[in-house]
Amino acid sequence: MKISLEEIARYMRMGTTLPEGELAVRIDELVKEAPIKPKGIWARFDQRFFLCGTIGSEFDLWQRRLSLLSATDALIAQAIGAAAVEQVMDDLEAEVKNSLSKEEKIKHRWSPGYPPHPLSMNAEIISLLDATKKIGVSSTDSMMLTPSKSVVAVCEVIL
């Protein structure tokens, strides 16, 4: 999986400025070291596609270890994980688009938790996709996803 340096920088709140020097070297080292195991699943039900993607639980352990050693590495790891899981979701969305008939298109991808869609939808979608069994994603009682770098999303079909 190719993770965009631009996306990593964006998740590090660097705007359009790309990392240089020692920071760029450290980002490259951590990208190579990161235990990213992309997995995804999607299914269509009527006029909606439900998607779920993750980069796996090993990443959580790695990120937690880094956070104990270096605040800078923790920030970089968080950005790498966010960029990686978004790439997983972009790849899933591309698969969805390839499955559409010529007359169909999809609206933008959205996730539960953004109004008016309650965060509680995560558990429903995970159950619908059997994502816990198939790719290891679950929702806690407080409606957080585990592994932490996981995303649930919906794409609606328009004709």
N, C-alpha and C positions, 0 to 999 in steps of 0.2 A: 504494500500500500504506500503510495506517495502522499506525504503530508506536506502541504504548502507552507513555506516559510512565511509568506504573506499572511496566511491564516493564523499561524502561531503568533506572529507579531501583533495581529489584531486582537487575539485573545489575551495577550500580555498588555493590552491597552496602549500600544505604541502608535496607534493610528496607521498612517501610511508609511511611517518610517521603518525601514528594514534594519534589523540588528546588524552590527558590524563588529569587527575585532574579536576580543575575547568572548563577548556575549554570543556572537554568531557561531564561534567554535564550540562553545558549551552547548548551545541549542543542538547543533549537529551531533555532538557526542551523545546527548540524551535521547535524541530521536532514534539513533542507532541502537541504543541500549534498551529503550522502552519495550516492555513485553506486550505488544499490541496483537491481539487475536481477534480480528474483525469477524463478527457473525451478524446475520440479519435474517429476517423473515417478513413476509408480507402476504396478505390475502385480500381478495376482493369480496365484498358483500354488498350486493345491489349496486348503488352508485357511489360507494365509498371504498377506498383502499385503506387498510390498516397496516402500519409498518412498525417494526421494532428492530433496533440495532444496538450493538454493544461492541466494546473493544475488550471485554473480559475482566474477570476478577483479579487476575494476576497484576493488571495495571494498578488497581487500587492498592495492593500491597506494596508495590514498587513506589508509588507516589507517596504513600504513608511513610515509608522508610526514608525517602529523600527529604520529606518535610521535617524529620527529626535532625537531619544533618545540615541542611542549608535552606534558608528562606528563598534564596534566588533559584535554586534548583526546584524547590516546591512550586514556585510561580511558573517556571518553564514547563515542568511536568504537567501542571494543570492545563496550560495552554496547549501542549502537545495532545493531551487527552481530549480536550474539547474539539480541537481541529480534526483529530482522528475520527471521533464518533460522528462529527458532521459529515466527513467524507464517506463514512459507512452509509449514512442516511441519504446523501446525494447519490451514491451508487444504487441504493434500493429504489429511490425515486426514478432513476434512469431505467431500471428494470420494469417498474410500473408503467412508465411512458411507452416502453417498447411493447408492452402487452395490450395497449389500447387499439381499438379499431380506428380506421381512418377518420371516422366522424367524431371520435371522442377526443377530449383534452382533459387535463386536470387543472383544478385551481391550485393555488399555492399550498404548500405543505404547512400544516399547523400541528401544534402539540397541545395536549391537555395542560391546563394551568394558565393558559392565556384566555382572558375573558372573550366570550362568555362560556368557555369550555372548562368545567371543573376538573381539578387535579385527580379526583376520584375516578375519572375515565381511564386513567393509566391501568388500574387493576382489571377493569373490564376488558380492555383491549389485550392485555397480557393473557388473560384467561381465554379470550376468543381465539388468539393465535397459538395458544399452548406454548407461549414463549419461554416459560420457566423450564419446561421439559426439553424443548427443542434448542434453545440458545442460552439458557441459564439466567434469564432476566426475570426478576420478581419485583413486587411492590411491597414496601413495609407497611405497618399499621399507620405510620404517619405519612403515607403516600409517596415516599421517596423511592426512587428506583435503585436496585442493586443488580449488578455492579453500578458504581456511581457514574461511570461514563457510559450510560445507556440512554436511549431516547425512544419514546413512543410517539407516533405521528399518524395523521390522517390526511389523505388527499381525496377530494371530492371530484367526481366525474362530471363534466359538463358536455353537452352535445352541441 
